[in-house]
């Protein structure tokens, strides 16, 4: 078989990410994977599998690009893009510095849109409602149609009509408008990300603390949180047990859980699940029931990641309910031995 030839200029961003992770030690790569979405992990893992017999020169070029981008980003955070370019010019010359800064600019814009794709529609609509309809139209034209529909539903009728008309008539966009859009996207993404971190980070921290507490203390604290903020208490409960944690449950608990789980939800939830999770689930089902779920998984077409995550969350909710009813026991906490 002819050895595949690689050209640095033809590498995709996913391939570059794969090469970078391949050059790191396993523990560091694993930590990076934990920060990525399941979809990104799948795509990068596939690239890692496909990339074979890479010449060292390609690896060196990828590492050099990563180093340049990280250096430029640190300068940018310190004093902005112009400052970063000035500093980089002293080290790499005008042309190379300009190339690095342009990559940072594009990555920042892409990152902004990536964050917006995961934003709450109502929150996004509130941010956008303050902008010019042409700016709104250009931003929404880069987002998934289902998210756009939800955002438009939050607008008043006049803004909704004006925005849709402008989306329909989008043609060549002026550089000035593009700069305005980049600025707005960066602002919205920054606020969205900071708010998401504030919510998820705080809830996650409490969940981690309660996971280490004994059952009596954890239950008491959750009850007090529930009295003050029911939504927050629900989020903490969900964060205290992840779908992947099913492998830590005993067989009897899993069999009880499966009695209440919708088979369609189970198939969806297992779509991207770890093989250990699948084995644990199928082990606790009858051969006939397991065959039905396996068949549905086999013939299931592409599904949105958010549908899979929603199905997993519904199963986690069932697990939490059964634990509250003391029909199952979730391990891993610093429980006290109680004899009755």
Phi and psi in degrees as GROMACS dihedral restraints (atoms count N, CA, C in turn):
[ dihedral_restraints ]
;  ai    aj    ak    al  type     phi  dphi    fc
    3     4     5     6     1   -70.4    20    10
    4     5     6     7     1   133.1    20    10
    6     7     8     9     1   -68.3    20    10
    7     8     9    10     1   130.6    20    10
    9    10    11    12     1   -69.8    20    10
   10    11    12    13     1   137.1    20    10
   12    13    14    15     1  -100.0    20    10
   13    14    15    16     1   135.9    20    10
   15    16    17    18     1  -112.4    20    10
   16    17    18    19     1   138.5    20    10
   18    19    20    21     1  -118.6    20    10
   19    20    21    22     1   128.3    20    10
   21    22    23    24     1   -55.7    20    10
   22    23    24    25     1   -40.2    20    10
   24    25    26    27     1   -66.1    20    10
   25    26    27    28     1   -20.8    20    10
   27    28    29    30     1   -97.8    20    10
   28    29    30    31     1    -1.8    20    10
   30    31    32    33     1   -69.2    20    10
   31    32    33    34     1   138.6    20    10
   33    34    35    36     1   -83.6    20    10
   34    35    36    37     1   162.5    20    10
   36    37    38    39     1   -56.6    20    10
   37    38    39    40     1   -38.0    20    10
   39    40    41    42     1   -65.8    20    10
   40    41    42    43     1   -38.4    20    10
   42    43    44    45     1   -66.7    20    10
   43    44    45    46     1   -39.2    20    10
   45    46    47    48     1   -64.0    20    10
   46    47    48    49     1   -40.9    20    10
   48    49    50    51     1   -62.9    20    10
   49    50    51    52     1   -41.0    20    10
   51    52    53    54     1   -63.5    20    10
   52    53    54    55     1   -43.8    20    10
   54    55    56    57     1   -63.5    20    10
   55    56    57    58     1   -41.1    20    10
   57    58    59    60     1   -61.2    20    10
   58    59    60    61     1   -46.7    20    10
   60    61    62    63     1   -67.1    20    10
   61    62    63    64     1   -33.2    20    10
   63    64    65    66     1   -66.5    20    10
   64    65    66    67     1   -27.5    20    10
   66    67    68    69     1   -83.8    20    10
   67    68    69    70     1   -10.4    20    10
   69    70    71    72     1   -92.7    20    10
   70    71    72    73     1   165.9    20    10
   72    73    74    75     1   -73.5    20    10
   73    74    75    76     1   160.7    20    10
   75    76    77    78     1   -59.2    20    10
   76    77    78    79     1   -43.1    20    10
   78    79    80    81     1   -63.2    20    10
   79    80    81    82     1   -42.5    20    10
   81    82    83    84     1   -66.2    20    10
   82    83    84    85     1   -43.8    20    10
   84    85    86    87     1   -60.5    20    10
   85    86    87    88     1   -39.4    20    10
   87    88    89    90     1   -63.2    20    10
   88    89    90    91     1   -39.5    20    10
   90    91    92    93     1   -64.6    20    10
   91    92    93    94     1   -37.7    20    10
   93    94    95    96     1   -65.9    20    10
   94    95    96    97     1   -44.5    20    10
   96    97    98    99     1   -57.4    20    10
   97    98    99   100     1   -35.6    20    10
   99   100   101   102     1   -64.8    20    10
  100   101   102   103     1   -21.8    20    10
  102   103   104   105     1   -89.0    20    10
  103   104   105   106     1    -5.3    20    10
  105   106   107   108     1  -101.9    20    10
  106   107   108   109     1   161.4    20    10
  108   109   110   111     1   -74.0    20    10
  109   110   111   112     1   160.7    20    10
  111   112   113   114     1   -59.1    20    10
  112   113   114   115     1   -38.1    20    10
  114   115   116   117     1   -63.0    20    10
  115   116   117   118     1   -45.3    20    10
  117   118   119   120     1   -65.2    20    10
  118   119   120   121     1   -40.5    20    10
  120   121   122   123     1   -60.4    20    10
  121   122   123   124     1   -44.7    20    10
  123   124   125   126     1   -60.2    20    10
  124   125   126   127     1   -46.8    20    10
  126   127   128   129     1   -66.7    20    10
  127   128   129   130     1   -42.6    20    10
  129   130   131   132     1   -69.0    20    10
  130   131   132   133     1   -39.4    20    10
  132   133   134   135     1   -60.9    20    10
  133   134   135   136     1   -38.9    20    10
  135   136   137   138     1   -63.9    20    10
  136   137   138   139     1   -41.4    20    10
  138   139   140   141     1   -64.4    20    10
  139   140   141   142     1   -40.2    20    10
  141   142   143   144     1   -60.2    20    10
  142   143   144   145     1   -39.5    20    10
  144   145   146   147     1   -65.4    20    10
  145   146   147   148     1   -38.9    20    10
  147   148   149   150     1   -80.4    20    10
  148   149   150   151     1   -26.6    20    10
  150   151   152   153     1   -80.3    20    10
  151   152   153   154     1   108.9    20    10
  153   154   155   156     1  -130.8    20    10
  154   155   156   157     1   150.5    20    10
  156   157   158   159     1    53.4    20    10
  157   158   159   160     1    46.6    20    10
  159   160   161   162     1   -72.7    20    10
  160   161   162   163     1   131.5    20    10
  162   163   164   165     1   -68.4    20    10
  163   164   165   166     1   146.8    20    10
  165   166   167   168     1   -60.7    20    10
  166   167   168   169     1   -29.6    20    10
  168   169   170   171     1   -63.2    20    10
  169   170   171   172     1   -36.8    20    10
  171   172   173   174     1   -66.8    20    10
  172   173   174   175     1   -45.8    20    10
  174   175   176   177     1   -59.4    20    10
  175   176   177   178     1   -44.5    20    10
  177   178   179   180     1   -61.1    20    10
  178   179   180   181     1   -40.6    20    10
  180   181   182   183     1   -66.3    20    10
  181   182   183   184     1   -39.7    20    10
  183   184   185   186     1   -64.8    20    10
  184   185   186   187     1   -45.1    20    10
  186   187   188   189     1   -63.8    20    10
  187   188   189   190     1   -37.5    20    10
  189   190   191   192     1   -64.9    20    10
  190   191   192   193     1   -42.6    20    10
  192   193   194   195     1   -63.2    20    10
  193   194   195   196     1   -42.7    20    10
  195   196   197   198     1   -61.5    20    10
  196   197   198   199     1   -43.1    20    10
  198   199   200   201     1   -61.6    20    10
  199   200   201   202     1   -44.9    20    10
  201   202   203   204     1   -60.9    20    10
  202   203   204   205     1   -43.8    20    10
  204   205   206   207     1   -65.2    20    10
  205   206   207   208     1   -41.4    20    10
  207   208   209   210     1   -66.5    20    10
  208   209   210   211     1   -39.4    20    10
  210   211   212   213     1   -63.3    20    10
  211   212   213   214     1   -46.8    20    10
  213   214   215   216     1   -63.1    20    10
  214   215   216   217     1   -39.1    20    10
  216   217   218   219     1   -65.7    20    10
  217   218   219   220     1   -38.4    20    10
  219   220   221   222     1   -65.6    20    10
  220   221   222   223     1   -38.9    20    10
  222   223   224   225     1   -66.6    20    10
  223   224   225   226     1   -39.2    20    10
  225   226   227   228     1   -63.6    20    10
  226   227   228   229     1   -42.7    20    10
  228   229   230   231     1   -64.4    20    10
  229   230   231   232     1   -30.6    20    10
  231   232   233   234     1   -75.3    20    10
  232   233   234   235     1   -40.7    20    10
  234   235   236   237     1  -147.9    20    10
  235   236   237   238     1    13.6    20    10
  237   238   239   240     1    92.3    20    10
  238   239   240   241     1   174.4    20    10
  240   241   242   243     1   -63.1    20    10
  241   242   243   244     1   -42.9    20    10
  243   244   245   246     1   -61.6    20    10
  244   245   246   247     1   -43.3    20    10
  246   247   248   249     1   -62.8    20    10
  247   248   249   250     1   -43.1    20    10
  249   250   251   252     1   -59.7    20    10
  250   251   252   253     1   -43.3    20    10
  252   253   254   255     1   -64.5    20    10
  253   254   255   256     1   -40.6    20    10
  255   256   257   258     1   -60.9    20    10
  256   257   258   259     1   -44.8    20    10
  258   259   260   261     1   -67.5    20    10
  259   260   261   262     1   -43.1    20    10
  261   262   263   264     1   -65.4    20    10
  262   263   264   265     1   -34.1    20    10
  264   265   266   267     1   -59.4    20    10
  265   266   267   268     1   -35.6    20    10
  267   268   269   270     1   -66.9    20    10
  268   269   270   271     1   -28.9    20    10
  270   271   272   273     1   -93.6    20    10
  271   272   273   274     1   -39.8    20    10
  273   274   275   276     1  -118.0    20    10
  274   275   276   277     1    -4.6    20    10
  276   277   278   279     1    89.7    20    10
  277   278   279   280     1   165.6    20    10
  279   280   281   282     1   -62.2    20    10
  280   281   282   283     1   -51.3    20    10
  282   283   284   285     1   -62.8    20    10
  283   284   285   286     1   -46.7    20    10
  285   286   287   288     1   -65.7    20    10
  286   287   288   289     1   -41.0    20    10
  288   289   290   291     1   -62.4    20    10
  289   290   291   292     1   -42.8    20    10
  291   292   293   294     1   -63.2    20    10
  292   293   294   295     1   -41.3    20    10
  294   295   296   297     1   -62.1    20    10
  295   296   297   298     1   -44.1    20    10
  297   298   299   300     1   -64.7    20    10
  298   299   300   301     1   -45.1    20    10
  300   301   302   303     1   -64.7    20    10
  301   302   303   304     1   -37.3    20    10
  303   304   305   306     1   -64.0    20    10
  304   305   306   307     1   -39.3    20    10
  306   307   308   309     1   -63.1    20    10
  307   308   309   310     1   -41.6    20    10
  309   310   311   312     1   -62.3    20    10
  310   311   312   313     1   -41.6    20    10
  312   313   314   315     1   -62.0    20    10
  313   314   315   316     1   -44.7    20    10
  315   316   317   318     1   -66.0    20    10
  316   317   318   319     1   -44.9    20    10
  318   319   320   321     1   -61.4    20    10
  319   320   321   322     1   -39.3    20    10
  321   322   323   324     1   -63.5    20    10
  322   323   324   325     1   -43.1    20    10
  324   325   326   327     1   -65.3    20    10
  325   326   327   328     1   -45.8    20    10
  327   328   329   330     1   -61.8    20    10
  328   329   330   331     1   -42.2    20    10
  330   331   332   333     1   -61.6    20    10
  331   332   333   334     1   -40.0    20    10
  333   334   335   336     1   -60.8    20    10
  334   335   336   337     1   -47.8    20    10
  336   337   338   339     1   -65.2    20    10
  337   338   339   340     1   -35.1    20    10
  339   340   341   342     1   -61.9    20    10
  340   341   342   343     1   -41.2    20    10
  342   343   344   345     1   -67.6    20    10
  343   344   345   346     1   -41.2    20    10
  345   346   347   348     1   -61.4    20    10
  346   347   348   349     1   -33.4    20    10
  348   349   350   351     1   -62.5    20    10
  349   350   351   352     1   -22.5    20    10
  351   352   353   354     1  -103.7    20    10
  352   353   354   355     1     3.4    20    10
  354   355   356   357     1   -74.2    20    10
  355   356   357   358     1   154.9    20    10
  357   358   359   360     1   -68.8    20    10
  358   359   360   361     1   129.2    20    10
  360   361   362   363     1   -54.7    20    10
  361   362   363   364     1   -43.2    20    10
  363   364   365   366     1   -65.4    20    10
  364   365   366   367     1   -42.6    20    10
  366   367   368   369     1   -62.8    20    10
  367   368   369   370     1   -44.8    20    10
  369   370   371   372     1   -64.5    20    10
  370   371   372   373     1   -40.9    20    10
  372   373   374   375     1   -62.7    20    10
  373   374   375   376     1   -39.8    20    10
  375   376   377   378     1   -62.8    20    10
  376   377   378   379     1   -39.8    20    10
  378   379   380   381     1   -66.7    20    10
  379   380   381   382     1   -47.5    20    10
  381   382   383   384     1   -71.0    20    10
  382   383   384   385     1   -30.1    20    10
  384   385   386   387     1   -57.1    20    10
  385   386   387   388     1   -21.2    20    10
  387   388   389   390     1   -85.8    20    10
  388   389   390   391     1    -8.7    20    10
  390   391   392   393     1   -94.9    20    10
  391   392   393   394     1   167.6    20    10
  393   394   395   396     1   -67.9    20    10
  394   395   396   397     1   141.2    20    10
  396   397   398   399     1   -53.0    20    10
  397   398   399   400     1   -34.3    20    10
  399   400   401   402     1   -67.2    20    10
  400   401   402   403     1   -39.2    20    10
  402   403   404   405     1   -65.9    20    10
  403   404   405   406     1   -43.6    20    10
  405   406   407   408     1   -59.2    20    10
  406   407   408   409     1   -45.7    20    10
  408   409   410   411     1   -60.4    20    10
  409   410   411   412     1   -43.6    20    10
  411   412   413   414     1   -67.0    20    10
  412   413   414   415     1   -39.9    20    10
  414   415   416   417     1   -66.1    20    10
  415   416   417   418     1   -47.6    20    10
  417   418   419   420     1   -65.1    20    10
  418   419   420   421     1   -28.0    20    10
  420   421   422   423     1   -66.6    20    10
  421   422   423   424     1   -15.4    20    10
  423   424   425   426     1   -97.6    20    10
  424   425   426   427     1     0.7    20    10
  426   427   428   429     1  -108.6    20    10
  427   428   429   430     1   159.9    20    10
  429   430   431   432     1   -60.2    20    10
  430   431   432   433     1   141.3    20    10
  432   433   434   435     1   -54.3    20    10
  433   434   435   436     1   -39.0    20    10
  435   436   437   438     1   -65.8    20    10
  436   437   438   439     1   -37.4    20    10
  438   439   440   441     1   -69.0    20    10
  439   440   441   442     1   -41.8    20    10
  441   442   443   444     1   -59.2    20    10
  442   443   444   445     1   -42.9    20    10
  444   445   446   447     1   -60.5    20    10
  445   446   447   448     1   -41.2    20    10
  447   448   449   450     1   -68.5    20    10
  448   449   450   451     1   -38.5    20    10
  450   451   452   453     1   -65.7    20    10
  451   452   453   454     1   -45.4    20    10
  453   454   455   456     1   -60.5    20    10
  454   455   456   457     1   -34.2    20    10
  456   457   458   459     1   -64.5    20    10
  457   458   459   460     1   -23.3    20    10
  459   460   461   462     1   -84.1    20    10
  460   461   462   463     1   -18.8    20    10
  462   463   464   465     1   -74.5    20    10
  463   464   465   466     1   158.5    20    10
  465   466   467   468     1   -71.9    20    10
  466   467   468   469     1   164.3    20    10
  468   469   470   471     1   -59.4    20    10
  469   470   471   472     1   -41.8    20    10
  471   472   473   474     1   -62.7    20    10
  472   473   474   475     1   -47.1    20    10
  474   475   476   477     1   -66.7    20    10
  475   476   477   478     1   -36.7    20    10
  477   478   479   480     1   -61.4    20    10
  478   479   480   481     1   -47.6    20    10
  480   481   482   483     1   -65.0    20    10
  481   482   483   484     1   -45.3    20    10
  483   484   485   486     1   -61.1    20    10
  484   485   486   487     1   -41.4    20    10
  486   487   488   489     1   -66.9    20    10
  487   488   489   490     1   -46.2    20    10
  489   490   491   492     1   -62.0    20    10
  490   491   492   493     1   -41.9    20    10
  492   493   494   495     1   -60.4    20    10
  493   494   495   496     1   -42.3    20    10
  495   496   497   498     1   -70.7    20    10
  496   497   498   499     1   -34.5    20    10
  498   499   500   501     1   -62.2    20    10
  499   500   501   502     1   -42.8    20    10
  501   502   503   504     1   -64.6    20    10
  502   503   504   505     1   -29.9    20    10
  504   505   506   507     1  -101.3    20    10
  505   506   507   508     1    10.1    20    10
  507   508   509   510     1   -60.1    20    10
  508   509   510   511     1   126.6    20    10
  510   511   512   513     1  -130.9    20    10
  511   512   513   514     1  -132.7    20    10
  513   514   515   516     1   -69.3    20    10
  514   515   516   517     1   132.8    20    10
  516   517   518   519     1  -107.1    20    10
  517   518   519   520     1   135.1    20    10
  519   520   521   522     1   -71.3    20    10
  520   521   522   523     1   147.6    20    10
  522   523   524   525     1   -55.8    20    10
  523   524   525   526     1   -35.3    20    10
  525   526   527   528     1   -63.6    20    10
  526   527   528   529     1   -42.8    20    10
  528   529   530   531     1   -67.2    20    10
  529   530   531   532     1   -38.2    20    10
  531   532   533   534     1   -60.5    20    10
  532   533   534   535     1   -41.2    20    10
  534   535   536   537     1   -63.6    20    10
  535   536   537   538     1   -40.1    20    10
  537   538   539   540     1   -63.5    20    10
  538   539   540   541     1   -43.0    20    10
  540   541   542   543     1   -63.4    20    10
  541   542   543   544     1   -45.4    20    10
  543   544   545   546     1   -56.8    20    10
  544   545   546   547     1   -43.0    20    10
  546   547   548   549     1   -63.3    20    10
  547   548   549   550     1   -45.3    20    10
  549   550   551   552     1   -65.2    20    10
  550   551   552   553     1   -44.8    20    10
  552   553   554   555     1   -59.8    20    10
  553   554   555   556     1   -44.6    20    10
  555   556   557   558     1   -60.2    20    10
  556   557   558   559     1   -42.9    20    10
  558   559   560   561     1   -63.7    20    10
  559   560   561   562     1   -49.3    20    10
  561   562   563   564     1   -64.2    20    10
  562   563   564   565     1   -45.2    20    10
  564   565   566   567     1   -61.0    20    10
  565   566   567   568     1   -41.8    20    10
  567   568   569   570     1   -62.4    20    10
  568   569   570   571     1   -45.8    20    10
  570   571   572   573     1   -67.3    20    10
  571   572   573   574     1   -41.4    20    10
  573   574   575   576     1   -62.4    20    10
  574   575   576   577     1   -46.1    20    10
  576   577   578   579     1   -64.3    20    10
  577   578   579   580     1   -43.1    20    10
  579   580   581   582     1   -65.6    20    10
  580   581   582   583     1   -38.7    20    10
  582   583   584   585     1   -67.7    20    10
  583   584   585   586     1   -42.2    20    10
  585   586   587   588     1   -63.1    20    10
  586   587   588   589     1   -40.7    20    10
  588   589   590   591     1   -65.0    20    10
  589   590   591   592     1   -39.3    20    10
  591   592   593   594     1   -63.7    20    10
  592   593   594   595     1   -40.6    20    10
  594   595   596   597     1   -75.5    20    10
  595   596   597   598     1   -55.9    20    10
  597   598   599   600     1   -68.2    20    10
  598   599   600   601     1   -39.4    20    10
  600   601   602   603     1   -62.5    20    10
  601   602   603   604     1   -46.5    20    10
  603   604   605   606     1   -64.4    20    10
  604   605   606   607     1   -44.8    20    10
  606   607   608   609     1   -65.2    20    10
  607   608   609   610     1   -40.7    20    10
  609   610   611   612     1   -64.3    20    10
  610   611   612   613     1   -40.4    20    10
  612   613   614   615     1   -62.3    20    10
  613   614   615   616     1   -45.6    20    10
  615   616   617   618     1   -62.6    20    10
  616   617   618   619     1   -42.2    20    10
  618   619   620   621     1   -60.2    20    10
  619   620   621   622     1   -42.1    20    10
  621   622   623   624     1   -62.9    20    10
  622   623   624   625     1   -39.7    20    10
  624   625   626   627     1   -65.8    20    10
  625   626   627   628     1   -45.7    20    10
  627   628   629   630     1   -67.6    20    10
  628   629   630   631     1   -31.3    20    10
  630   631   632   633     1   -62.6    20    10
  631   632   633   634     1   -28.0    20    10
  633   634   635   636     1   -92.5    20    10
  634   635   636   637     1    -5.2    20    10
  636   637   638   639     1   -90.5    20    10
  637   638   639   640     1   161.0    20    10
  639   640   641   642     1   -74.5    20    10
  640   641   642   643     1   161.8    20    10
  642   643   644   645     1   -58.7    20    10
  643   644   645   646     1   -39.2    20    10
  645   646   647   648     1   -64.6    20    10
  646   647   648   649     1   -47.2    20    10
  648   649   650   651     1   -65.7    20    10
  649   650   651   652     1   -45.0    20    10
  651   652   653   654     1   -59.4    20    10
  652   653   654   655     1   -43.9    20    10
  654   655   656   657     1   -64.7    20    10
  655   656   657   658     1   -42.1    20    10
  657   658   659   660     1   -63.3    20    10
  658   659   660   661     1   -46.0    20    10
  660   661   662   663     1   -63.4    20    10
  661   662   663   664     1   -41.0    20    10
  663   664   665   666     1   -64.6    20    10
  664   665   666   667     1   -37.0    20    10
  666   667   668   669     1   -63.6    20    10
  667   668   669   670     1   -40.9    20    10
  669   670   671   672     1   -67.4    20    10
  670   671   672   673     1   -39.7    20    10
  672   673   674   675     1   -65.6    20    10
  673   674   675   676     1   -39.6    20    10
  675   676   677   678     1   -61.7    20    10
  676   677   678   679     1   -37.1    20    10
  678   679   680   681     1   -64.5    20    10
  679   680   681   682     1   -35.7    20    10
  681   682   683   684     1   -84.5    20    10
  682   683   684   685     1   -41.4    20    10
  684   685   686   687     1  -152.8    20    10
  685   686   687   688     1    97.0    20    10
  687   688   689   690     1   -62.6    20    10
  688   689   690   691     1   -42.5    20    10
  690   691   692   693     1   -60.8    20    10
  691   692   693   694     1   -41.6    20    10
  693   694   695   696     1   -66.2    20    10
  694   695   696   697     1   -39.9    20    10
  696   697   698   699     1   -63.4    20    10
  697   698   699   700     1   -38.5    20    10
  699   700   701   702     1   -65.2    20    10
  700   701   702   703     1   -41.9    20    10
  702   703   704   705     1   -62.9    20    10
  703   704   705   706     1   -41.5    20    10
  705   706   707   708     1   -64.8    20    10
  706   707   708   709     1   -42.7    20    10
  708   709   710   711     1   -59.7    20    10
  709   710   711   712     1   -41.9    20    10
  711   712   713   714     1   -66.2    20    10
  712   713   714   715     1   -39.5    20    10
  714   715   716   717     1   -71.2    20    10
  715   716   717   718     1   -19.5    20    10
  717   718   719   720     1   -76.3    20    10
  718   719   720   721     1   -12.6    20    10
  720   721   722   723     1  -145.2    20    10
  721   722   723   724     1   120.7    20    10
  723   724   725   726     1   -97.9    20    10
  724   725   726   727     1   157.0    20    10
  726   727   728   729     1   -56.7    20    10
  727   728   729   730     1   -39.0    20    10
  729   730   731   732     1   -64.5    20    10
  730   731   732   733     1   -19.6    20    10
  732   733   734   735     1   -72.1    20    10
  733   734   735   736     1    -4.1    20    10
  735   736   737   738     1   -55.6    20    10
  736   737   738   739     1   -32.0    20    10
  738   739   740   741     1   -63.9    20    10
  739   740   741   742     1   -17.5    20    10
  741   742   743   744     1   -86.0    20    10
  742   743   744   745     1    -9.7    20    10
  744   745   746   747     1   -82.3    20    10
  745   746   747   748     1   153.4    20    10
  747   748   749   750     1   -78.2    20    10
  748   749   750   751     1   161.1    20    10
  750   751   752   753     1   -59.3    20    10
  751   752   753   754     1   -38.4    20    10
  753   754   755   756     1   -62.7    20    10
  754   755   756   757     1   -41.6    20    10
  756   757   758   759     1   -65.0    20    10
  757   758   759   760     1   -42.3    20    10
  759   760   761   762     1   -64.0    20    10
  760   761   762   763     1   -40.8    20    10
  762   763   764   765     1   -62.1    20    10
  763   764   765   766     1   -37.4    20    10
  765   766   767   768     1   -68.6    20    10
  766   767   768   769     1   -41.8    20    10
  768   769   770   771     1   -61.8    20    10
  769   770   771   772     1   -44.2    20    10
  771   772   773   774     1   -62.3    20    10
  772   773   774   775     1   -24.0    20    10
  774   775   776   777     1   -65.3    20    10
  775   776   777   778     1   -27.7    20    10
  777   778   779   780     1  -101.8    20    10
  778   779   780   781     1    -3.8    20    10
  780   781   782   783     1   -91.6    20    10
  781   782   783   784     1   132.3    20    10
  783   784   785   786     1   -67.6    20    10
  784   785   786   787     1   133.9    20    10
  786   787   788   789     1   -63.4    20    10
  787   788   789   790     1   -33.3    20    10
  789   790   791   792     1   -67.2    20    10
  790   791   792   793     1   -41.7    20    10
  792   793   794   795     1   -61.1    20    10
  793   794   795   796     1   -39.8    20    10
  795   796   797   798     1   -64.3    20    10
  796   797   798   799     1   -44.2    20    10
  798   799   800   801     1   -63.2    20    10
  799   800   801   802     1   -44.3    20    10
  801   802   803   804     1   -61.3    20    10
  802   803   804   805     1   -45.7    20    10
  804   805   806   807     1   -62.5    20    10
  805   806   807   808     1   -32.5    20    10
  807   808   809   810     1   -86.0    20    10
  808   809   810   811     1    -4.5    20    10
  810   811   812   813     1   -53.4    20    10
  811   812   813   814     1   -43.9    20    10
  813   814   815   816     1  -119.9    20    10
  814   815   816   817     1    18.4    20    10
  816   817   818   819     1   -74.0    20    10
  817   818   819   820     1   155.5    20    10
  819   820   821   822     1   -64.1    20    10
  820   821   822   823     1   149.6    20    10
  822   823   824   825     1   -59.8    20    10
  823   824   825   826     1   -33.0    20    10
  825   826   827   828     1   -64.8    20    10
  826   827   828   829     1   -36.9    20    10
  828   829   830   831     1   -65.0    20    10
  829   830   831   832     1   -46.0    20    10
  831   832   833   834     1   -59.9    20    10
  832   833   834   835     1   -45.2    20    10
  834   835   836   837     1   -62.0    20    10
  835   836   837   838     1   -40.7    20    10
  837   838   839   840     1   -63.8    20    10
  838   839   840   841     1   -41.5    20    10
  840   841   842   843     1   -66.9    20    10
  841   842   843   844     1   -52.6    20    10
  843   844   845   846     1   -63.8    20    10
  844   845   846   847     1   -30.4    20    10
  846   847   848   849     1   -62.1    20    10
  847   848   849   850     1   -29.2    20    10
  849   850   851   852     1  -103.3    20    10
  850   851   852   853     1    18.6    20    10
  852   853   854   855     1  -117.0    20    10
  853   854   855   856     1   159.3    20    10
  855   856   857   858     1   -68.6    20    10
  856   857   858   859     1   158.0    20    10
  858   859   860   861     1   -58.4    20    10
  859   860   861   862     1   -38.7    20    10
  861   862   863   864     1   -67.4    20    10
  862   863   864   865     1   -46.4    20    10
  864   865   866   867     1   -64.5    20    10
  865   866   867   868     1   -41.4    20    10
  867   868   869   870     1   -63.8    20    10
  868   869   870   871     1   -38.7    20    10
  870   871   872   873     1   -63.8    20    10
  871   872   873   874     1   -38.0    20    10
  873   874   875   876     1   -63.2    20    10
  874   875   876   877     1   -46.6    20    10
  876   877   878   879     1   -66.0    20    10
  877   878   879   880     1   -42.1    20    10
  879   880   881   882     1   -62.3    20    10
  880   881   882   883     1   -39.5    20    10
  882   883   884   885     1   -65.2    20    10
  883   884   885   886     1   -41.3    20    10
  885   886   887   888     1   -65.3    20    10
  886   887   888   889     1   -39.0    20    10
  888   889   890   891     1   -62.9    20    10
  889   890   891   892     1   -39.6    20    10
  891   892   893   894     1   -65.8    20    10
  892   893   894   895     1   -39.2    20    10
  894   895   896   897     1   -98.8    20    10
  895   896   897   898     1     2.7    20    10
  897   898   899   900     1   -73.1    20    10
  898   899   900   901     1   127.6    20    10
  900   901   902   903     1   -77.9    20    10
  901   902   903   904     1  -170.2    20    10
  903   904   905   906     1   -61.2    20    10
  904   905   906   907     1   136.6    20    10
  906   907   908   909     1  -129.8    20    10
  907   908   909   910     1   153.8    20    10
  909   910   911   912     1   -70.5    20    10
  910   911   912   913     1   141.8    20    10
  912   913   914   915     1   -58.1    20    10
  913   914   915   916     1   -37.0    20    10
  915   916   917   918     1   -66.2    20    10
  916   917   918   919     1   -27.4    20    10
  918   919   920   921     1   -70.0    20    10
  919   920   921   922     1   -39.7    20    10
  921   922   923   924     1   -64.4    20    10
  922   923   924   925     1   -46.0    20    10
  924   925   926   927     1   -64.1    20    10
  925   926   927   928     1   -36.4    20    10
  927   928   929   930     1   -66.0    20    10
  928   929   930   931     1   -40.5    20    10
  930   931   932   933     1   -64.8    20    10
  931   932   933   934     1   -42.1    20    10
  933   934   935   936     1   -62.7    20    10
  934   935   936   937     1   -39.0    20    10
  936   937   938   939     1   -66.2    20    10
  937   938   939   940     1   -37.9    20    10
  939   940   941   942     1   -64.3    20    10
  940   941   942   943     1   -36.9    20    10
  942   943   944   945     1   -69.2    20    10
  943   944   945   946     1   -39.9    20    10
  945   946   947   948     1   -61.6    20    10
  946   947   948   949     1   -39.2    20    10
  948   949   950   951     1   -61.2    20    10
  949   950   951   952     1   -39.8    20    10
  951   952   953   954     1   -64.1    20    10
  952   953   954   955     1   -42.6    20    10
  954   955   956   957     1   -61.0    20    10
  955   956   957   958     1   -44.5    20    10
  957   958   959   960     1   -64.0    20    10
  958   959   960   961     1   -39.9    20    10
  960   961   962   963     1   -64.5    20    10
  961   962   963   964     1   -43.6    20    10
  963   964   965   966     1   -67.1    20    10
  964   965   966   967     1   -32.6    20    10
  966   967   968   969     1   -67.8    20    10
  967   968   969   970     1   -42.4    20    10
  969   970   971   972     1   -62.6    20    10
  970   971   972   973     1   -33.2    20    10
  972   973   974   975     1   -83.3    20    10
  973   974   975   976     1     1.5    20    10
  975   976   977   978     1    60.6    20    10
  976   977   978   979     1    31.6    20    10
  978   979   980   981     1   -90.7    20    10
  979   980   981   982     1   -19.8    20    10
  981   982   983   984     1  -137.4    20    10
  982   983   984   985     1   166.2    20    10
  984   985   986   987     1  -125.5    20    10
  985   986   987   988     1   127.4    20    10
  987   988   989   990     1   -95.4    20    10
  988   989   990   991     1   122.0    20    10
  990   991   992   993     1   -82.7    20    10
  991   992   993   994     1  -177.3    20    10
  993   994   995   996     1    96.1    20    10
  994   995   996   997     1    -8.5    20    10
  996   997   998   999     1   -97.2    20    10
  997   998   999  1000     1   164.6    20    10
  999  1000  1001  1002     1   -81.6    20    10
 1000  1001  1002  1003     1    68.1    20    10
 1002  1003  1004  1005     1   -77.8    20    10
 1003  1004  1005  1006     1   149.6    20    10
 1005  1006  1007  1008     1   -92.2    20    10
 1006  1007  1008  1009     1   144.9    20    10
 1008  1009  1010  1011     1   -73.0    20    10
 1009  1010  1011  1012     1   123.3    20    10
 1011  1012  1013  1014     1  -120.3    20    10
 1012  1013  1014  1015     1   126.8    20    10
 1014  1015  1016  1017     1  -107.7    20    10
 1015  1016  1017  1018     1   129.3    20    10
